[in-house]
Amino acid sequence: MKLSDLKQSGHAPSLFSAFLHFDISFMVWVILGALMPFIMTDPSLTGQNLRITPTAQVQTGEQYTMLIKGPQTVKQNPKLKADQPKNVYNLLIKPGDPSIATKASVKPVEKFVLDNANPATIAAANAQSKLIHIDLAPGAHGNPNENVIALKPAAALAKAGKTFQPIANGYPASTKLLLVGIPLLAAGFWRILLGVLADRFGSKRVGVASMFFTLLPLIVGFQMATSYNSLVFVAFFLGLAGASFAVALPLASRWYPPHLQGLAMGIAGAGNSGTVLATLFAPMLAKAYGWHEVFGLLMIPVGIVLVTFAVLAKDPPSQVRPARAADYAAVLAKPDAWYFCMLYFVTFGGFVGMSSFFNTFFVDQYDAPKATVGLWTAPFIMAGSLVRPIGGALADRLGGVRMLTVLYATVILMAIGVGLAINTFPVAEVLLFVMMAALGMGNGSVFQLVPQRFKKEIGVMTGLVGAAGGVGGYYLNFALGHLHDITGTYASGFYAFAAIAVVAFVVLRSVAPGWTKSWLGAGGVAHGAPAAASAPAQERVLAGAEVA
């Protein structure tokens, strides 16, 4: 099978259109996670907490950065004699811009332990500081969210018609990560709906309609997202973009004969790179133009792809029978369908959940500069994206059960390791990279197994299992945020993720013996397929190329 074979069959313009639809849709789907470090620290959205007035010593030519961090523990800061009370926060001022000041090697020139409920702590800081004067804003709620702010000199503020620099109330981790997770949860609903509509009305019509309605949350985010409730509205309809696979992948594959469908779906599925693009460039654009404007800028590529898709895409001549509610009910009556949903809940849920979480995590935990945090996080997301086909190929050869056994064990160990080493960035970095790669290969391995059990119901199962993956991403962010607020550390969320992976591991090992006695070969290899070369084409297609 070669790329040149695609020229002799199928419809290249539709394949190209499917790739564009998938790529831009995934970029839109995860945009809230990419922008969250800016959204959560916007005073106009979350309200003002502090008002910082620079002194004359803060000159235009000498840059300072202010870091606001939550209460520290002895484990986080060994210089402390005891854990700090949970009602305080730390305000540090370091020399240099955020890209320099956030480095651990750069020492603060001033640091204060504050509690907004205790005015004496703010008065003491004002008496000691030579660089800033702190006032509590009238609308302050508790202590400010963790933040990294380039301190503006008085001249720059005066030029903008201001006398102080506002610091946002911000959102607690549970609130901001709930918002990040809503598009992932909503995508499960939209995927099933779009899949049914695409089977009934054709992928082109539904693809054009879904791309058109994707403009709705972008318009609201650009012009009307001035409250948390408006962002919830945006988040729900961003989930529509996450349902693109239900349109793009069938359009790409059904134009080609079975022996080329894997290649076609692999090309269309490469649109998963949109996740990386959003993570990399959205923070930079938000720094330059503002996070609202990023939603407006996204409307440009969405509009271009909408027109391109409408002009170039063409429905394949052969259409499948539309799935009915009875088809979903029949599949869900089989326990194996629920087992696969559980397996994918962990692998894809872990991958997409972590991908959406990382920008917030690296800013909160490691003081990554908001504008360039994508440079920190993109390698981890790429690790999970690029190795997915490798996971499917290895599962074809070695067996999906064997692969998932090793991969779940790896995820469990890596997640526990991140929790233990969360304050040691170089160690946590390596563990996160390995964990994301294991999750990516796990996605391919799950879809090596699904078509072996549900050959005739693969369309319905793809929608259900894919939806379960999105739900997993939502609950991962939900757990990470709420456990952080309860325990004061993201480590607890990684421990919880490890526990869920343990459940998936136990489920897999419990049901695997029954599978191998009925419909599955030893270790998860397809019956009568000792090597990947003899596996049915459609099984190889879904193992490596299906992207949920």
C-alpha positions in Angstrom: 0.0 0.0 0.0 1.5 3.3 -1.2 0.5 6.9 -1.2 0.5 6.7 -5.0 -2.3 4.1 -4.8 -4.6 6.9 -3.6 -4.4 8.6 -7.0 -5.9 5.6 -8.8 -9.1 5.5 -6.6 -11.2 7.6 -4.3 -11.6 11.3 -4.3 -8.5 13.4 -3.4 -10.4 16.7 -2.9 -12.7 15.1 -0.4 -9.7 13.6 1.5 -8.1 17.0 1.6 -11.3 18.6 2.8 -11.7 15.9 5.5 -8.2 16.7 6.8 -8.8 20.4 6.9 -12.2 19.9 8.7 -10.6 17.7 11.3 -7.5 19.9 11.8 -9.4 23.2 12.3 -12.1 21.6 14.3 -9.7 20.1 16.8 -7.9 23.5 17.1 -11.2 25.1 18.0 -12.2 22.2 20.4 -9.3 22.7 22.8 -9.0 26.5 22.6 -10.4 27.1 26.1 -7.6 24.9 27.6 -5.0 26.8 25.6 -6.3 30.2 26.7 -7.2 29.4 30.3 -4.1 31.0 31.8 -5.2 34.3 30.3 -8.9 33.9 31.0 -8.5 33.0 34.7 -6.3 36.1 35.3 -8.5 38.6 33.4 -9.7 41.3 35.9 -12.5 42.4 33.6 -13.9 38.9 33.7 -13.2 37.6 37.2 -13.1 41.0 39.0 -10.3 42.9 40.6 -8.6 41.6 43.7 -5.6 43.9 44.1 -4.5 47.2 42.8 -0.8 47.5 42.3 0.8 51.0 42.1 4.5 51.0 41.1 6.9 53.3 42.8 9.4 55.6 41.1 12.0 52.8 41.3 10.2 50.8 38.7 11.6 52.4 35.6 10.8 51.7 32.0 14.3 50.3 31.3 14.3 47.9 34.2 11.7 45.1 34.0 10.2 43.4 37.1 7.8 40.5 37.2 5.4 39.8 40.1 4.5 36.2 40.9 1.5 35.3 43.1 1.6 31.8 44.5 -0.6 29.9 46.9 0.4 28.6 50.3 3.6 26.6 50.2 4.4 23.3 52.0 7.7 22.2 53.3 7.9 19.7 50.5 7.5 22.5 47.9 9.9 24.8 49.8 12.3 23.0 52.1 13.4 26.4 53.6 10.1 26.6 55.4 10.0 25.3 59.0 6.3 24.3 58.6 3.6 24.3 56.0 2.0 27.7 55.4 -1.6 28.2 56.5 -4.1 27.7 53.7 -5.5 31.3 54.1 -2.3 33.0 52.9 -0.6 33.6 49.6 2.9 34.6 48.5 3.7 37.7 46.5 7.2 37.7 44.9 8.9 40.3 42.8 11.7 39.2 40.5 13.9 41.0 38.1 13.4 40.4 34.3 10.4 39.8 32.2 8.2 36.7 32.8 10.3 34.4 30.5 13.3 35.1 32.8 11.7 35.8 36.2 9.9 32.4 36.2 13.2 30.5 36.3 13.9 29.0 39.7 17.5 30.3 39.5 16.2 33.9 39.5 15.9 35.0 43.1 13.2 37.5 44.2 14.2 41.0 45.2 11.1 41.3 47.4 8.7 38.7 48.8 5.7 38.9 51.1 3.3 36.5 52.8 -0.2 38.1 52.6 -3.7 37.4 53.7 -6.4 39.7 52.3 -8.6 39.0 55.3 -5.8 40.4 57.5 -5.1 44.1 56.4 -2.1 44.2 58.7 -0.2 41.9 56.3 -0.8 44.3 53.4 0.2 47.3 55.5 3.4 45.5 56.5 4.2 44.8 52.8 3.6 48.4 51.8 5.9 49.6 54.6 8.7 47.3 53.4 8.4 47.4 49.6 10.5 49.8 47.6 8.8 48.8 44.3 5.0 48.6 44.8 2.1 49.8 46.9 -0.7 47.3 47.3 -4.4 48.2 47.8 -7.3 45.8 48.2 -9.8 46.3 45.3 -13.4 47.1 46.3 -14.6 43.9 44.6 -12.0 41.5 46.0 -13.1 38.0 46.8 -10.7 36.1 49.1 -7.1 35.9 47.9 -6.0 36.3 44.2 -5.5 33.3 42.0 -1.9 32.2 41.2 -0.6 34.5 38.5 2.5 35.8 36.8 2.3 39.5 35.9 4.9 41.8 34.2 5.0 44.8 36.5 4.3 48.0 34.5 6.1 51.2 35.4 4.2 54.3 36.3 4.9 56.0 33.0 3.4 53.1 31.0 0.3 53.1 33.2 -0.1 56.9 32.8 0.2 56.6 29.1 -2.7 54.2 29.2 -4.7 56.6 31.4 -4.3 54.4 34.5 -2.8 54.9 37.9 -2.6 51.3 39.0 -2.3 47.7 37.7 -5.3 45.5 38.5 -4.8 41.9 39.6 -7.7 39.5 39.0 -9.6 37.6 41.6 -9.1 34.6 39.3 -10.9 31.3 39.4 -10.1 28.4 41.8 -8.7 25.3 40.1 -12.1 23.5 40.3 -13.9 26.3 38.5 -11.4 26.8 35.7 -10.8 23.1 35.0 -14.6 22.5 35.0 -14.8 25.1 32.2 -11.9 23.4 30.4 -13.6 20.0 30.6 -17.1 21.1 29.3 -16.1 21.0 25.6 -14.8 17.5 26.1 -18.0 16.3 27.7 -20.2 18.1 25.2 -18.3 16.5 22.3 -19.7 13.1 23.4 -23.3 14.3 22.8 -22.4 16.1 19.5 -20.4 13.1 18.2 -23.3 10.7 18.4 -25.8 13.3 17.0 -23.5 14.2 14.0 -22.8 10.6 13.3 -26.5 9.8 13.0 -27.1 12.9 10.9 -24.1 12.2 8.6 -25.3 8.7 7.9 -28.8 10.0 7.1 -28.0 13.2 5.2 -24.4 12.8 4.0 -21.1 13.8 5.4 -20.8 16.9 3.2 -24.0 18.5 4.3 -23.5 17.8 7.9 -19.9 18.8 7.7 -20.8 22.2 6.2 -23.5 22.7 8.9 -21.2 21.8 11.8 -18.4 24.1 10.6 -20.9 26.9 10.2 -22.3 26.5 13.7 -18.8 26.3 15.0 -18.6 30.0 14.3 -21.3 30.6 17.0 -19.1 30.0 20.1 -16.2 31.9 18.4 -18.5 35.0 17.9 -19.7 34.8 21.5 -16.1 34.3 22.8 -15.0 37.3 20.7 -17.7 39.8 21.5 -19.8 38.6 24.4 -17.8 36.4 26.8 -17.9 38.8 29.8 -19.1 36.4 32.5 -18.5 32.8 33.6 -22.0 31.8 32.3 -21.2 33.1 28.9 -18.0 31.0 28.8 -20.1 27.9 29.8 -22.2 28.6 26.7 -19.1 28.9 24.6 -17.6 25.7 26.0 -20.7 23.7 25.3 -20.8 24.7 21.6 -17.0 24.2 21.3 -17.8 20.6 21.9 -19.5 20.6 18.4 -16.0 21.1 16.9 -14.8 18.0 18.9 -17.4 16.0 17.0 -15.7 16.6 13.6 -14.3 13.0 13.5 -17.9 11.8 13.0 -18.0 13.7 9.7 -14.5 13.9 8.5 -13.3 10.3 8.9 -16.3 8.6 7.3 -16.0 11.0 4.4 -12.4 10.2 3.9 -12.6 6.4 4.3 -15.8 5.6 2.3 -14.3 6.9 -0.9 -11.6 4.2 -0.9 -11.5 0.4 -1.1 -10.8 -1.5 2.1 -7.1 -1.9 1.5 -6.7 1.9 1.2 -9.1 3.0 4.0 -6.4 2.9 6.7 -4.2 5.2 4.7 -7.1 7.6 3.9 -8.2 7.7 7.6 -4.6 8.2 8.7 -4.3 11.2 6.4 -7.6 12.7 7.6 -6.8 11.8 11.2 -3.5 13.7 11.0 -5.8 16.7 11.7 -5.2 15.8 15.3 -2.3 18.2 14.9 -4.8 21.0 15.5 -4.5 20.3 19.2 -0.8 21.1 19.1 -1.3 24.2 17.0 -3.8 25.6 19.4 -1.6 24.9 22.4 1.4 26.5 20.8 0.0 29.6 19.2 -3.1 30.6 21.1 -1.2 31.9 24.1 1.2 33.9 21.9 -1.7 35.5 20.1 -3.5 36.2 23.5 -0.4 37.9 24.8 -0.2 40.1 21.7 -3.9 40.9 21.1 -6.0 39.6 24.1 -7.7 36.3 24.6 -11.1 37.6 23.3 -9.4 38.5 20.0 -8.1 34.9 19.6 -11.6 33.7 19.2 -12.1 36.4 16.5 -8.9 35.4 14.8 -10.0 31.7 14.8 -13.0 32.7 12.7 -10.7 33.3 9.8 -9.4 29.8 9.3 -12.8 28.3 10.2 -14.4 30.5 7.5 -11.7 29.5 4.9 -12.2 25.8 5.7 -16.0 26.1 5.6 -15.8 27.5 2.0 -13.2 25.0 1.0 -15.1 22.0 2.4 -18.3 23.2 0.7 -16.6 23.5 -2.7 -14.3 20.5 -2.7 -16.0 17.8 -0.5 -18.2 15.3 -2.2 -20.2 12.5 -0.6 -19.1 9.0 -1.7 -21.5 7.2 -4.1 -22.1 4.3 -1.6 -23.8 5.2 1.7 -24.3 3.1 4.8 -27.6 2.5 6.4 -28.3 5.2 9.0 -27.9 4.0 12.6 -31.1 3.8 14.5 -31.7 4.2 18.2 -32.3 0.4 18.3 -28.8 -0.2 17.0 -27.3 1.7 19.9 -29.6 0.0 22.4 -28.6 -3.4 21.0 -24.9 -2.7 21.3 -25.2 -1.2 24.8 -27.0 -4.4 25.9 -23.7 -6.3 25.4 -21.3 -6.0 28.4 -18.2 -5.8 26.1 -19.4 -2.4 24.8 -19.2 -1.0 28.3 -15.8 -2.6 28.8 -14.4 -0.9 25.7 -16.0 2.4 26.8 -14.1 2.0 30.2 -10.8 1.3 28.5 -11.1 4.3 26.2 -12.4 6.5 29.0 -8.9 6.1 30.5 -6.7 6.2 27.3 -8.3 8.9 25.2 -9.9 10.6 28.2 -6.4 10.8 29.7 -4.8 12.1 26.5 -7.3 14.8 25.6 -7.9 15.7 29.3 -4.2 16.2 30.0 -3.8 18.0 26.7 -6.4 20.6 27.8 -5.1 20.7 31.3 -1.4 21.2 30.7 -1.3 24.9 29.9 -3.1 25.7 33.2 -0.9 23.1 35.1 2.4 24.4 33.9 1.5 28.0 34.7 0.2 27.2 38.1 2.7 24.6 39.1 5.9 25.7 37.4 5.3 29.4 36.8 5.6 29.0 33.0 5.2 32.3 31.2 1.6 32.5 29.9 2.6 33.7 26.5 5.0 30.8 25.8 3.5 28.0 27.9 2.6 26.2 24.7 6.3 25.7 24.0 6.5 23.9 27.3 3.5 21.7 26.8 3.4 20.9 23.0 6.1 18.2 23.2 3.9 16.2 25.6 0.8 16.5 23.4 2.8 15.6 20.3 4.1 12.5 22.1 0.6 11.2 22.6 -0.6 12.2 19.0 2.3 10.8 17.0 2.6 7.4 18.6 -1.1 6.4 18.3 -0.5 4.6 15.0 2.5 2.9 16.5 0.2 1.6 19.3 -2.2 0.2 16.7 0.5 -1.4 14.7 2.1 -3.1 17.7 -1.3 -4.2 18.9 -1.9 -5.9 15.5 1.4 -7.7 15.8 1.6 -8.4 19.6 -2.1 -8.3 20.5 -4.2 -5.5 21.9 -4.6 -7.1 25.3 -0.8 -7.5 25.8 -0.2 -4.0 24.7 -2.9 -2.5 26.9 -1.6 -4.5 29.9 1.8 -3.0 29.5 0.5 0.5 28.7 -2.0 0.7 31.6 0.8 -0.4 34.0 3.0 2.3 32.5 0.3 5.0 32.9 -0.3 3.9 36.6 3.4 4.1 37.4 4.0 7.3 35.6 1.0 9.1 37.2 2.0 8.0 40.7 5.6 9.1 39.9 4.4 12.6 38.7 2.4 12.9 42.0 5.5 12.1 44.0 7.9 14.2 42.0 5.5 17.0 41.1 7.8 19.7 42.7 10.9 18.4 40.8 10.3 19.6 37.3 13.0 17.7 35.4 11.7 14.4 36.8 8.0 15.2 36.4 8.7 16.2 32.8 10.2 12.8 31.8 7.3 11.0 33.6 4.7 13.1 31.9 6.2 12.5 28.5 6.2 8.7 29.0 2.7 8.8 30.3 1.3 10.7 27.4 3.1 8.4 24.9 1.6 5.4 26.7 -1.9 7.0 26.5 -1.5 7.7 22.8 -0.4 4.1 22.1 -3.3 2.9 24.3 -5.8 4.7 22.0 -4.6 2.8 19.0 -4.5 -0.5 20.9 -8.2 -0.1 22.1 -9.3 0.4 18.5 -7.3 -2.7 17.4 -9.7 -4.7 19.6 -13.1 -3.0 19.0 -13.6 -4.1 15.4 -12.7 -7.7 16.2 -15.6 -7.9 18.7 -18.1 -5.6 16.8 -17.4 -6.1 13.1 -21.0 -5.4 12.0 -21.6 -2.6 14.5 -18.3 -0.8 14.2 -19.9 2.5 13.2 -22.1 2.6 16.2 -19.3 1.4 18.5 -16.9 4.0 17.2 -19.4 6.7 18.2 -20.0 5.3 21.6 -16.4 4.6 22.5 -15.3 7.9 21.2 -18.0 9.6 23.3 -16.7 7.8 26.4 -13.2 9.1 25.7 -14.5 12.7 25.7 -16.4 12.1 28.9 -13.2 10.7 30.4 -11.4 13.9 29.5 -14.1 16.0 31.3 -14.0 13.9 34.5 -10.2 14.0 34.6 -10.2 17.8 34.6 -13.1 17.8 37.1 -11.1 15.6 39.4 -7.8 17.5 39.0 -9.5 20.8 39.8 -11.6 19.7 42.8 -8.8 17.7 44.4 -6.4 20.6 44.0 -8.9 22.8 45.9 -9.3 20.3 48.6 -5.7 19.2 49.1 -3.8 22.3 47.8 -1.8 20.3 45.2 -2.3 18.8 41.8 -0.5 15.7 42.9 -3.7 14.3 44.4 -5.3 14.5 40.9 -2.5 12.4 39.4 -3.0 9.8 42.1 -6.7 9.7 41.3 -5.9 9.2 37.6 -3.6 6.3 38.6 -6.5 4.8 40.6 -8.8 5.0 37.6 -6.1 3.4 35.4 -5.9 0.6 38.0 -9.6 0.0 37.5 -9.2 -0.2 33.7 -6.2 -2.6 34.2 -8.3 -4.9 36.4 -11.2 -4.8 34.1 -9.0 -5.7 31.1 -7.3 -8.6 32.9 -10.6 -9.9 34.2 -12.4 -10.0 30.8 -9.5 -11.0 28.6 -9.6 -14.7 29.3 -13.3 -14.8 28.3 -12.4 -12.9 25.1 -9.7 -15.2 24.1 -12.0 -18.2 24.5 -14.6 -16.8 22.2 -13.8 -14.2 19.7 -10.1 -13.1 20.2 -6.8 -14.8 19.6 -4.1 -15.2 22.3 -2.9 -11.8 23.7 -5.4 -9.9 21.7 -4.2 -10.9 18.2 -7.0 -11.3 15.7 -8.1 -15.0 15.2 -6.0 -16.5 12.5 -3.7 -13.5 12.3 -0.3 -14.3 14.0 1.2 -11.2 12.5 -0.1 -7.8 11.4 0.2 -8.7 7.7 -2.7 -11.2 8.0 -5.0 -9.0 10.0 -8.2 -7.9 8.2 -7.7 -4.5 6.5 -10.6 -2.8 8.4 -9.1 -3.9 11.7 -5.8 -2.4 10.8 -7.6 0.8 9.6 -9.2 1.4 13.0 -6.2 0.4 15.1 -3.9 3.0 13.8 -6.0 5.7 12.1 -9.2 6.2 13.9 -8.9 9.4 16.0 -11.6 10.2 18.4 
